[in-house]
Amino acid sequence: MYPTLTKRSHFVKIAMIVLFSLGSLGVVGGSFLLRKAFSSSNVPEIVSDTSRYAAIRNELIGYSYPIKHFPDTIPNNSKDVKIAYSPGFLQGGSFFQVRLKESPDKVKQLLSQYKSVAKYRYKGGNTNDHVNQPDGVPTTFFYTSETSADSFPPSYEILVLDVQDRGKPGFKWNHGYSYGVAIDSSTSDIVYWSEQW
């Protein structure tokens, strides 16, 4: 009678150890997911090291992300290059934005090129301003700004090259994408942007 009780006792101890281990693993995993879900950091990663550009661009092209209008590489003579990339998380949107300074002649040529194919045009502002205008569409925020401002100054022309509403009836712009350029001729800045939500 006693040997059977001892065997059960060992079995119960092993079972309890396994259950406590799984419970601990669940607590650790759950706290990680909760921390990620409720993280107060919603600031995009700002990368000034332009060596990351090619890797991000190649990854996004592999996912058919709409960035065909972005330069293949950052031109060697470009100045003040800023990159903002957020891959999105769960149902959160993603974006990729590259800001650089070009020569005034190059900016003039790019402005003419993109104006001729733009489907929508705005002066300054951000996506909330643009989508709330009559027949407005979502655009982007100024993620690569030198300040904490999320809107483009009025000197910027925001040119939407394409936009796609993939929302359901009654939920316009719930899902979709838009991409384009924002150009400030006065400072010779050009911002290439693409967003999915």
N, C-alpha and C positions, 0 to 999 in steps of 0.2 A: 504494500500500500504506500509506503513512504517513497520508494523510487519513482512511482508514477507522479506523485505530487511534486517532486523535485524536477522532473522533466517538464511538467506544466509550468512550474515556476520559472525555469530558464526560457521557455517559449514565450511566456508573458513578458519577461524582461526584454527579450530581443524584439518582440512586437512593439513594445512601448518605445524602445530606442529608435526603431525605424519610424514610428509615427511622429515622435518628437523631432526627428531629423527632417522629415518631410514638412512638418509644420513650420519649422525654422526656415527652411528653404522658401516656403510660401510667403512668410512674413518678409524676408529679405527681398524676394522678387516683387512682391506687391508694393513694398515701400519704394523700390526703384521705379516701378511704373507710375505710382502716384506722384512721385517727385517730378518725373518727366511730364506727366499730364498737367500738373498744377504749377509748373515752373513759372516764376515771375519774369523770367528773361524772355522778352519777345523782340529783342534787338538782333537784327541779322548780323551774321559774321562779316565784318569788314576786313577784307584782305588787301593789303597794300603790296604784297609780294606778288608781282605779276607772273611768277613762274607757276602759280596755281591755275592761271587762266586756261591754259591748254588742257590740263587734266579735267577741269570742270566742264569745259566746252565739249571735249570728246565724250565724256560720260553722258552729257545731256543729248548729244546727237545720237548716241546709241539708244536712248529712250524716245527718240523722235520728238524731242522738245523743240518748239518753234524758235530756233535761233539762227536760221540760215542767213539772216541779215547781219549778224555779228561778224566782225573781222575774223579771218582764219587765225591770225596771230595778232598780238599787240604790236603795232608798228614801232620800230626802234626809235623813231624820232618823236613819239608821243610823250606828252608830259602830264604830270599830275594824274596818273592812272589810279582809279579807285574801282574796286570790285565788291559787289554785295551779292551773296548767293545764299539761299535758304532752300534746302531740299524738300521742305514740308514735312509734316508728321501727322500720321493718321489722316484725319479729314482736313487738315490745314493746307492752305495753298503753298505753292512754291514760287520762287522768283529767281531771276538771274539778271544782274544789271552791271554794266561796265561803263565807266565814265572816263573820258580822256580829252585832252586838249590837242587840237590839230592846228595846222596853219590856217590863217583866215581864208586863203584861196581854196584849200581842201574842204573847209566847212561850208563855204559858199557852194561848191560843187555838190557836196553831199546833201545840202538843203534842197537844192534844185532837183536832184535825183529822187530823193524821198518824197518831196512834195508832189511830184508827178504821179506817184503810185499810192499815196496815202488815201485811206478810206474815210478817215476822220481827222480833224485838226482842232487843236485847242491851244490857248495861250495861257501858260502857267497853270497852277493848281495841282490837284492830285486826283486819284481815281474816284474818290467820293464826290468831288466837285463835278467831274466829267460825267459820271453815270447818272447824276441827278439833273442834268440839263435835258431839255426836250430832245428826244432821239439820241440821248447820250449813251456812251458805252464805257465799260471799265477800262482803265489804263494802268497806271502804276503810281507808287509813292516815290519820293526822291530819296531812295535808300543810300545813294552815294553822295549826299550833300555834305558839305564841310561843317554844317551846323546840325542841330537836332531837328531842324524843320523838315517836315515830311512832304511839303508842297514845293513844286517848282516855282521859282520867281516868274513874274509876268514876262520877262525877257526871253523865256524859253518857249519854243514852238514844239508842242507835243504832237507827233505825227503817228497815228495808228495805222500800221501797215495791214494788219488783219486782226479780227476779233471773231470769236465763235461762242455763241450761247448754247450750252449743253444742259441747261436747266429744264425742268419739267414745266408744263403749262401751269401758270399761277405762281411759279417760282423763277421768274426771269433772272438770269445771271447767277443762279445758284451754283452752277458748275460751268466751266468753260476756260477759255484762254484769250489772251490778247498779247500783241507784241508790236514794237515799233522803235522809234527814236525820239529823243528830245534834244533840240539843238538851240544853243544860245550863240547867235552870231556875234554878239558884242564881246563875248569872252572866248570865242572859238572853242567852246565845250560841246561835246556830243555825248549823249547817254544812249547806249543801246540797252533795251529792256525787253523782257519777256516774263509773263506771269501765267500761272495756271491755278485754278481754284476748284 
